[in-house]
């Protein structure tokens, strides 16, 4: 079995609420994403229900005439229902203790397991190349599931947008960042576009 999951963090947004739109720059980045994937065969697109995630992938979905499937499990992880002035420190603590929960929030382990289920279901489907659009914290936790050394410092290096490829061959997975800040070519590295 050989399959690829392209994990996409949404483009620049105007805020954190689920209904926050992309910024003008974010809409431009969404167009860049569409060009970035133009030479890749995409079989399926699954997105977080948050508006910024959907808007990030709409140009590509329209170009490829693929319906965007919405999956609540790709929603951003809620750190706490309370406003946390020291939220960065609290978030860092949840990378060290995966079972740590703040008031009304979701532990890293619970968030990780719900997004892993989306990936596992995609691997069981007939589609070979699936795009999943999500959010920074959830993306980091999914990567950490497959690459245990991925930590809080790595999360801080994530960009909007960002793209990682999870390449599954038999029982092995290779995790690779494929989005480049200075990207201009329109070719996704590490993908044999002729056979995909």
Wavefront OBJ file of the C-alpha trace (Angstrom):
o trace
v 0.000 0.000 0.000
v 1.294 3.430 -0.933
v -0.735 6.511 -0.064
v -0.163 10.188 0.590
v -1.881 12.569 2.939
v -1.119 16.231 2.281
v -1.633 18.066 5.545
v -2.348 21.763 5.026
v -2.451 24.525 7.595
v -4.860 27.282 6.568
v -3.702 30.565 5.056
v -3.413 33.868 6.958
v -6.688 34.681 8.712
v -8.265 37.740 10.321
v -8.754 36.031 13.680
v -9.210 32.827 15.687
v -13.012 32.323 15.828
v -14.474 29.596 13.564
v -16.147 32.273 11.420
v -12.965 34.339 10.856
v -12.235 34.958 7.166
v -8.891 34.963 5.409
v -7.117 38.284 5.094
v -6.404 39.776 1.673
v -2.958 38.172 1.885
v -4.610 34.898 2.921
v -6.818 34.858 -0.188
v -3.703 35.426 -2.289
v -1.980 32.536 -0.473
v -4.985 30.307 -1.245
v -4.408 30.994 -4.942
v -0.737 30.093 -4.462
v -1.762 26.794 -2.857
v -3.884 26.013 -5.917
v -0.860 26.570 -8.159
v 1.396 24.633 -5.779
v -0.755 21.514 -6.166
v -1.483 21.982 -9.871
v 0.834 19.114 -10.905
v -0.384 16.640 -8.288
v -3.249 14.252 -8.748
v -5.617 14.977 -5.869
v -8.303 12.366 -5.234
v -10.012 13.830 -2.193
v -10.142 17.021 -0.107
v -11.238 17.061 3.544
v -11.399 20.286 5.548
v -12.021 21.651 9.000
v -15.429 23.378 9.133
v -13.764 26.678 10.113
v -14.241 29.325 7.415
v -10.522 30.093 7.108
v -9.744 26.453 6.340
v -12.465 26.155 3.695
v -11.462 29.449 2.051
v -7.835 28.258 1.951
v -8.658 25.259 -0.227
v -11.596 26.562 -2.311
v -9.476 27.788 -5.261
v -7.827 24.367 -5.614
v -11.110 22.488 -5.148
v -12.789 24.610 -7.824
v -9.849 24.202 -10.202
v -9.843 20.415 -9.766
v -13.635 20.133 -9.528
v -13.431 18.225 -6.272
v -16.090 18.626 -3.588
v -14.650 19.682 -0.221
v -15.740 17.262 2.499
v -16.179 18.851 5.929
v -14.993 16.907 8.964
v -15.472 18.366 12.457
v -12.519 16.316 13.695
v -10.172 18.629 11.756
v -11.333 21.633 13.849
v -8.674 23.378 15.904
v -7.987 22.004 19.346
v -9.458 24.108 22.170
v -6.766 24.761 24.760
v -9.232 26.181 27.312
v -12.695 27.726 27.450
v -11.158 30.390 29.671
v -9.006 33.271 28.437
v -5.418 32.371 29.328
v -3.038 35.364 29.451
v -0.128 32.882 29.611
v -1.558 30.603 26.907
v 1.856 30.035 25.272
v 3.268 28.534 28.464
v 0.092 26.515 28.945
v 0.306 25.222 25.372
v 3.963 24.300 25.789
v 3.070 22.305 28.899
v 0.568 20.252 26.887
v 3.345 19.224 24.484
v 5.310 17.836 27.442
v 2.310 16.207 29.155
v -0.082 14.927 26.487
v -2.809 14.225 29.061
v -2.755 17.701 30.607
v -6.078 19.544 30.279
v -6.857 23.156 31.067
v -10.348 24.288 32.093
v -12.857 23.302 29.407
v -10.057 22.366 27.037
v -8.949 19.258 25.207
v -5.785 17.354 26.053
v -3.126 16.949 23.397
v -3.689 13.198 23.393
v -7.450 13.496 22.797
v -6.948 16.028 20.011
v -4.226 13.873 18.495
v -6.366 10.737 18.526
v -9.336 12.393 16.820
v -7.220 13.656 13.922
v -5.342 10.349 13.667
v -8.729 8.660 13.119
v -9.366 10.915 10.104
v -6.009 9.869 8.639
v -6.595 6.180 9.377
v -9.991 6.318 7.677
v -8.416 8.005 4.640
v -5.824 5.244 4.471
v -8.607 2.656 4.364
v -10.345 4.408 1.452
v -9.600 3.718 -2.215
v -8.159 7.212 -2.803
v -4.374 7.455 -3.001
v -3.809 11.195 -2.512
v -5.885 13.043 0.090
v -5.598 16.698 1.123
v -6.573 17.601 4.690
v -6.945 21.247 5.694
v -6.646 21.994 9.388
v -5.047 24.286 11.988
v -1.601 24.746 13.492
v -1.976 23.069 16.876
v -3.865 20.078 15.512
v -1.424 19.748 12.617
v 1.502 19.741 15.061
v -0.117 17.041 17.177
v -0.769 14.834 14.160
v 2.839 15.194 13.031
v 3.976 14.431 16.614
v 2.001 11.182 16.481
v 4.188 9.988 13.614
v 7.355 11.911 14.524
v 7.632 11.859 18.310
v 10.417 14.447 18.377
v 8.110 17.097 16.863
v 7.672 19.490 19.789
v 6.526 22.931 20.886
v 9.501 24.623 19.209
v 8.602 22.920 15.930
v 4.998 24.116 16.303
v 6.288 27.687 16.651
v 8.030 27.337 13.275
v 4.810 26.480 11.425
v 3.640 29.089 8.924
v 0.348 30.143 7.358
v -0.056 28.323 5.081
v 2.113 25.293 5.613
v 2.101 21.896 3.931
v 3.425 18.548 5.097
v 3.318 15.283 3.203
v 2.663 12.040 5.055
v 3.840 9.294 2.704
v 2.635 5.849 3.764
v 4.335 2.779 2.294
v 3.182 -0.512 3.818
v 3.604 0.010 7.577
v 6.029 2.933 7.359
v 5.370 6.663 7.158
v 7.684 9.420 6.009
v 6.814 12.942 7.202
v 8.206 15.825 5.165
v 7.533 19.552 5.007
v 7.018 20.418 1.349
v 5.882 24.051 1.560
v 8.748 26.458 1.031
v 8.575 30.134 1.983
v 10.362 31.075 -1.227
v 8.422 28.601 -3.372
v 7.892 29.732 -6.954
v 8.063 26.662 -9.204
v 4.606 25.122 -8.852
v 6.016 21.646 -8.312
v 5.547 19.683 -5.121
v 8.902 18.110 -4.279
v 9.029 14.487 -3.306
v 5.985 13.531 -5.376
v 6.235 11.632 -8.617
v 3.658 13.660 -10.485
v 3.650 11.405 -13.538
v 2.320 8.443 -11.602
v 0.113 10.455 -9.283
l 1 2 3 4 5 6 7 8 9 10 11 12 13 14 15 16 17 18 19 20 21 22 23 24 25 26 27 28 29 30 31 32 33 34 35 36 37 38 39 40 41 42 43 44 45 46 47 48 49 50 51 52 53 54 55 56 57 58 59 60 61 62 63 64 65 66 67 68 69 70 71 72 73 74 75 76 77 78 79 80 81 82 83 84 85 86 87 88 89 90 91 92 93 94 95 96 97 98 99 100 101 102 103 104 105 106 107 108 109 110 111 112 113 114 115 116 117 118 119 120 121 122 123 124 125 126 127 128 129 130 131 132 133 134 135 136 137 138 139 140 141 142 143 144 145 146 147 148 149 150 151 152 153 154 155 156 157 158 159 160 161 162 163 164 165 166 167 168 169 170 171 172 173 174 175 176 177 178 179 180 181 182 183 184 185 186 187 188 189 190 191 192 193 194 195 196
